[in-house]
Amino acid sequence: MRLNGSQIVIKCLEEQGVDTVFGYPGGCILNIYDELYKNPGIKHILTSHEQGASHAADGYARATGKVGVCMATSGPGATNLVTGIATAMMDSVPIVAITANVGVGMLGKDSFQEVDIAGVCMPITKYSTIVKDVKKLADTLRRAFVIAKSGRPGPVLVDITKDVTAAMCEYEPKKAAEVLPQTETIEDDALALGVEMINDSKRPMIMVGGGCVISDAACEIAELAEKLNAPVTDTLMGQGAFDQTKDQYVGMIGMHGTKAANFLTYDCDLLIALGTRFSDRVAGSPSNFAKQAAILQIDIDAAEIDKNVMTSHAIIGDVKEALKRMLPDIKEQRNEKWIAEVAEKKAAFTEEIPHDHLTGPYIMEKIYDLTNGGALITTDVGQHQMWAAQHYKYTQVRTFLSSGGLGTMGYGLGASIGAQIGRPDKRVINITGDGCFRMNMNEIATAARNNTPVITVVINNHVLGMVRQWQTLFYGQRYSATVLKDKADFAKVADALGGKGYTVTTPEEFDNAFSEALKADGPVVLDCWIDSDEKVFPMVPGGKPNSESFDAKDLAERQG
């Protein structure tokens, strides 16, 4: 059949099973939007800003495991997607960004709203291209979805010139290509050596990363932990891949991980690192990380092997598939002496959360109680992000969405909208700070327009909390550009944008307001005022070994 380029775009999206697109129209992409109007089978969510569209596509992808799709017009529309695309790249999130550019004859002439977005995005995508021939459009879009989903997932950008969106050509429907887990790189000898290392260990420890979420390896990890009776820690991106209510769970590892998790990495004889790249926030001092232990790394990306931390042995391939092949040959262990030591460390470093005043940990603990642990949590970046990781117990994959690699302030609200639309069965709670919320709070209007019942909890300390924490501890309390004591009223902002807002200052007010928010059928913002000098503990100083993790008590003792 003969179709124009815009019709081909819609047909290709339908082939791929796309049901939702997030975006913002403009001149060069009008033809595609005209076809969207004619095809109500694909729901379009008009965001308040293109960055919100890219974050919403990212949240949709993380929450569902599908490819998220966003659209924008040329020039500033396209460049406004860049932060969201880079966020997806750093965290291996499959999104396809579709942009439209000026016509082929106008390229390279500094035309109105012209920018080489394919060139701009080349370093922050798995694949970035511009389509100048309508005959190549369908195959390019199909390839984009395959690349986004295959191997280590990630974002793809397809830029389409405006004349291509109107040009005609023959279109032949095709079924979406099946993308299977990457198994061809998994070698039998590598698996056998990995099994041997595990069976010979006496003090094994399992470290779970974001790749375990992507590969949906929770069942295999649970079986491995049970067989080895081993302690389990996770990275920020690995939240939910192991049930955090289990006794074997020792907390998150890294800069703001638990002291138990960080110290135990120096006590184990084998660290089994699954789907993790040993980022600087996990291993502040790579040469000292678990230096006494053998390290077995399983990861889909060969580029991540020995990049940050040197390993004893590596298996390259899908984590779920590798574990499935290894588990039958792994022997059961009890390691009772090791487990007793693990339990002792966990008990020694347990902290009490005060209930007499409002704090970040209290808020997360109460959200966990009031949602019965069943919420899907999104976050922005900062102290609130760490409290959300430390004090909510995640038991399922794809229930904690956060910008881990790029650390994008303003990510959470757009992501929560995408997640809520992708998972209407879950209650989505966005945890943010006052510094982050002001960056993209206009997306409350998007949630209100679409009756999307996301709850945004602003942990408002009237400062850039994490930066202030560093300034307090390492910069002589010189609070340069981190005090936010302005006159913004976030509850009123929420009301003005079509949502519902509450300002809370006490635990009792929070309990009541959050309970009311759970009953709402539209967006709610809770502006929660806490002290400006609340800190996230434990903490490992930047660039230092994990063994130097300290908490408030340690800090007080040092300061005399």
PyMOL commands that set and color helices and strands:
alter all, ss='L'
color gray80, all
select helices_A, chain A and resi 5-15+27-38+50-64+76-79+82-90+104-106+117-124+134-149+162-166+188-200+210-214+218-228+236-238+259-264+286-288+302-304+319-329+336-348+360-370+383-391+411-422+434-440+443-449+465-474+490-496+507-517+546-548+552-558
alter helices_A, ss='H'
color red, helices_A
select strands_A, chain A and resi 2-4+20-24+43-46+68-72+95-101+127-131+156-161+168-170+204-208+232-234+249-252+270-274+294-299+313-316+376-379+400-401+428-433+455-460+500-504+524-529
alter strands_A, ss='S'
color yellow, strands_A
deselect
rebuild
show_as cartoon
